[in-house]
């Protein structure tokens, strides 16, 4: 029987790109064209991944659709010590405020530790971003809140929304940076900026090629959950944030294959796999084949091709 591994998710490096991280911090670097193949053990149960580097004391089972892969108690503990929850207000490190753009009409404001550079933006799948300023944590937090209240710029954009607009990204870098430029201009004209926050000039950074999205085919749907006995095998064509865009053989019907035999293959296309869904499962190698997990079709794809999944 093949050895089973547990995945810790996708890690980004501004120099080396994305890599899948396995238990024991073992990385699997990802490059365009690489085959990503794995299956979930047939008798598997997804377990909570714990919090703050500690295992879940209850070894609680969690839903296959949960992107956090944590039980309620571990999720509470993890968030209580996060910057997002103001759980470390005395952090002495400098923080940067940024504006990120994910697609038409999708601009958000956020903060990240200055020492991390652009990694946080790669992790979020930001197609384009620009720094706004740098300073102490609470000054960065007040600036973020200023933009949220004065300009109605959100600090969160759901990943499902990010995925849905990737097929409609403008072709030119200047056009992709246009909304950021407009929001940046409105932001710097606001009064009430903390004096301890040093403003930074507008310098948009574009990640379209870093994500491989410039030449990637349009994704037709996304894996909605992993299930015991299911598998996926596909060629990596792009990656953005936690998402892998995989070219796979698409089944003609939804749901995993049954004991009666494999489903007929409809055609080849690209689906998105959120690697956060891999956490907490025992995974084993898989051979070449189709995507054998539930797939949710994007609305635009539904309009183009009825009954694909």
C-alpha positions in Angstrom: 0.0 0.0 0.0 1.3 3.4 -0.9 2.6 5.7 1.9 0.1 8.4 2.8 1.1 12.1 3.3 -0.5 15.1 4.7 -0.4 18.4 2.9 0.2 21.7 4.7 -0.9 23.8 1.8 0.7 26.0 -0.9 3.6 28.3 -0.1 4.7 31.2 -2.3 8.2 32.7 -2.7 8.7 35.9 -4.7 11.9 34.4 -6.1 11.0 30.7 -6.6 7.2 30.8 -7.1 4.7 28.3 -5.6 5.4 25.0 -3.8 3.2 22.4 -2.1 4.3 21.8 1.5 4.0 18.4 3.0 4.2 17.3 6.7 7.7 17.8 8.0 8.0 21.0 5.9 9.0 19.0 2.8 8.4 21.2 -0.3 7.4 20.1 -3.8 8.2 23.1 -6.1 5.7 23.7 -8.8 6.4 24.7 -12.4 4.1 25.2 -15.4 3.5 21.9 -17.2 4.2 19.8 -14.1 1.7 17.0 -13.4 -0.1 17.2 -10.1 -1.6 13.8 -9.2 -2.9 12.6 -5.8 -5.8 10.7 -4.3 -7.5 10.6 -0.9 -7.3 7.2 0.9 -10.6 5.3 0.5 -11.3 5.1 4.2 -10.0 8.5 5.0 -11.5 11.0 7.4 -10.4 14.7 7.3 -9.0 15.8 10.6 -8.5 19.3 12.1 -5.0 20.6 11.4 -4.8 22.3 14.8 -3.8 25.9 15.6 -0.6 27.9 15.9 1.6 24.9 15.2 -0.1 22.6 17.7 -2.2 19.5 16.8 -5.9 19.4 17.6 -6.2 17.8 21.0 -9.6 16.3 20.0 -8.4 15.1 16.5 -11.8 16.4 15.4 -13.3 15.6 12.0 -13.9 18.6 9.7 -16.0 19.1 6.6 -14.5 18.4 3.2 -15.7 21.8 2.1 -13.9 23.8 4.8 -11.0 25.8 3.5 -9.7 26.4 7.1 -9.5 22.7 7.9 -10.0 23.5 11.6 -12.6 22.6 14.2 -14.5 25.4 15.9 -12.2 25.6 18.9 -8.9 25.5 16.9 -10.2 28.1 14.5 -11.0 30.4 17.4 -7.5 30.0 18.9 -5.8 30.6 15.6 -7.7 33.8 14.9 -7.2 35.1 18.5 -3.5 35.3 17.8 -3.7 36.8 14.3 -2.9 40.3 13.1 -6.3 40.4 11.5 -8.0 40.1 14.9 -5.7 42.7 16.5 -4.4 39.9 18.7 -0.8 41.1 18.7 -1.2 44.9 19.0 2.3 45.2 20.5 4.1 43.8 17.5 7.2 46.1 17.1 7.8 45.2 13.4 7.0 47.8 10.7 3.9 47.0 8.6 2.9 48.0 5.1 -0.5 49.1 3.9 -1.3 48.0 0.4 -4.0 48.2 -2.3 -4.6 45.0 -4.2 -6.6 44.4 -7.4 -8.1 41.0 -8.3 -10.1 41.9 -11.4 -12.6 44.4 -12.7 -14.3 46.1 -9.7 -12.3 44.2 -7.1 -9.9 46.4 -5.1 -9.1 45.8 -1.4 -7.0 47.3 1.2 -4.8 45.3 3.6 -1.7 45.2 5.7 1.3 42.9 5.9 4.6 42.8 7.8 7.2 44.8 5.9 9.7 42.0 6.1 7.5 39.7 4.1 7.7 41.9 1.0 5.1 40.9 -1.7 4.6 37.3 -0.5 1.3 38.2 1.2 0.0 39.5 -2.2 1.0 36.3 -4.0 -0.7 34.3 -1.3 -3.9 36.2 -1.8 -3.8 35.9 -5.6 -3.6 39.7 -6.1 -3.2 40.2 -9.9 -1.9 43.8 -9.3 -0.9 45.8 -6.2 0.7 48.9 -4.9 2.0 49.9 -1.5 0.3 52.8 0.2 2.6 53.4 3.2 4.7 51.8 6.0 4.8 52.3 9.7 3.9 50.8 13.1 1.2 48.1 13.2 -1.5 50.2 14.8 -0.8 53.1 12.4 -1.1 50.7 9.5 -4.3 49.3 11.0 -5.8 52.8 11.4 -5.0 53.6 7.8 -6.7 50.4 6.6 -9.8 51.4 8.6 -9.7 54.9 7.2 -9.9 53.6 3.6 -12.6 51.1 4.6 -14.9 53.8 6.1 -14.1 56.8 3.9 -13.8 55.1 0.5 -15.8 51.9 1.1 -12.8 49.8 0.1 -13.2 46.3 1.6 -10.4 44.5 3.4 -11.6 41.0 2.2 -12.6 39.6 -1.2 -13.9 36.0 -1.2 -11.8 33.6 -3.2 -14.8 32.4 -5.1 -15.2 35.9 -6.5 -11.5 36.2 -7.4 -11.7 33.0 -9.4 -14.9 34.0 -11.2 -13.2 37.2 -12.7 -9.9 35.7 -13.8 -11.3 34.9 -17.2 -12.1 38.6 -17.7 -8.7 40.2 -16.9 -7.6 43.1 -19.2 -4.7 42.2 -21.5 -2.5 45.3 -20.7 -0.7 46.1 -17.5 -1.7 49.8 -17.6 -5.3 48.8 -17.9 -5.0 46.3 -15.0 -3.5 49.0 -12.8 -6.1 51.6 -13.7 -8.5 51.0 -10.9 -5.6 50.9 -8.4 -4.4 54.2 -9.6 -7.8 55.8 -9.2 -8.3 54.4 -5.6 -4.7 55.3 -4.7 -5.3 58.9 -5.8 -8.5 59.2 -3.7 -6.7 57.6 -0.7 -3.8 60.0 -0.5 -6.2 63.0 -0.7 -7.9 61.8 2.5 -7.3 63.7 5.8 -6.7 61.7 9.0 -3.7 59.6 8.0 -1.6 58.7 11.1 1.5 60.8 11.3 3.7 57.8 12.0 2.8 56.2 8.7 5.2 57.1 5.9 3.4 57.3 2.5 4.8 55.4 -0.5 4.5 56.4 -4.1 2.2 54.6 -6.5 4.2 51.8 -8.1 2.0 49.0 -9.4 3.4 45.5 -9.4 1.7 43.1 -11.8 1.6 39.3 -11.0 -0.2 38.1 -14.2 2.9 36.4 -15.5 4.1 35.2 -12.1 0.8 33.4 -11.8 1.0 32.0 -15.3 -2.3 33.5 -16.2 -1.1 35.3 -19.3 -1.2 32.2 -21.4 -3.4 29.9 -19.4 -6.7 28.7 -20.8 -9.9 29.9 -19.1 -10.9 27.7 -16.1 -14.3 26.2 -16.5 -15.0 25.3 -12.9 -13.6 24.6 -9.4 -13.2 21.5 -7.2 -15.8 22.0 -4.4 -14.4 19.4 -2.0 -12.2 16.3 -1.7 -13.8 13.0 -0.9 -12.5 9.6 0.3 -11.4 7.5 -2.7 -11.4 10.4 -5.1 -8.4 11.6 -7.1 -7.2 14.2 -9.5 -4.4 14.2 -12.1 -3.7 17.2 -14.2 -1.1 19.5 -15.8 -0.4 22.7 -14.0 -1.1 25.7 -16.2 -1.3 28.5 -13.6 -1.4 29.2 -9.9 -2.8 32.2 -8.0 -3.0 32.5 -4.2 -3.9 29.0 -2.9 -5.4 27.9 -6.3 -3.9 25.5 -8.8 -5.3 25.7 -12.4 -5.1 22.2 -13.7 -5.7 20.9 -17.2 -7.6 17.7 -16.7 -9.8 15.2 -18.5 -13.3 16.3 -17.6 -15.9 13.7 -16.8 -19.2 13.7 -18.7 -21.2 13.4 -15.4 -20.7 14.9 -11.9 -19.6 13.0 -8.8 -16.9 10.3 -8.2 -16.9 7.2 -10.2 -19.0 4.3 -9.0 -18.4 0.6 -8.6 -19.9 0.1 -12.0 -16.8 1.6 -13.6 -15.3 4.9 -14.5 -17.4 7.7 -15.9 -17.0 8.6 -19.6 -14.6 11.5 -20.3 -16.4 14.5 -21.8 -13.4 16.6 -23.0 -10.2 18.2 -21.7 -10.4 21.5 -19.8 -9.0 23.5 -16.9 -10.4 23.3 -13.3 -9.3 25.2 -10.2 -8.2 23.3 -7.1 -8.0 25.3 -3.9 -5.1 23.6 -2.1 -6.5 24.6 1.3 -9.0 21.7 0.6 -6.1 19.3 0.7 -5.2 20.0 4.3 -6.3 17.4 6.9 -6.6 14.5 4.5 -4.3 11.5 4.1 -3.2 11.6 0.5 -1.5 9.0 -1.8 0.0 9.1 -5.3 -2.4 8.7 -8.2 -2.0 7.7 -11.8 -3.0 9.7 -14.8 -6.7 10.2 -15.2 -9.6 12.6 -14.8 -10.7 14.8 -11.9 -12.7 12.5 -9.7 -13.8 15.0 -7.1 -17.1 17.1 -7.1 -16.6 20.1 -9.5 -18.7 23.2 -9.4 -19.0 24.9 -12.8 -18.4 28.6 -13.2 -21.5 30.6 -14.3 -19.8 31.9 -17.5 -18.9 28.3 -18.4 -22.4 27.2 -17.8 -23.6 29.7 -20.4 -21.1 28.5 -22.9 -21.3 24.8 -22.4 -24.4 23.3 -20.9 -24.0 20.0 -19.0 -20.2 19.9 -19.1 -19.8 18.5 -15.6 
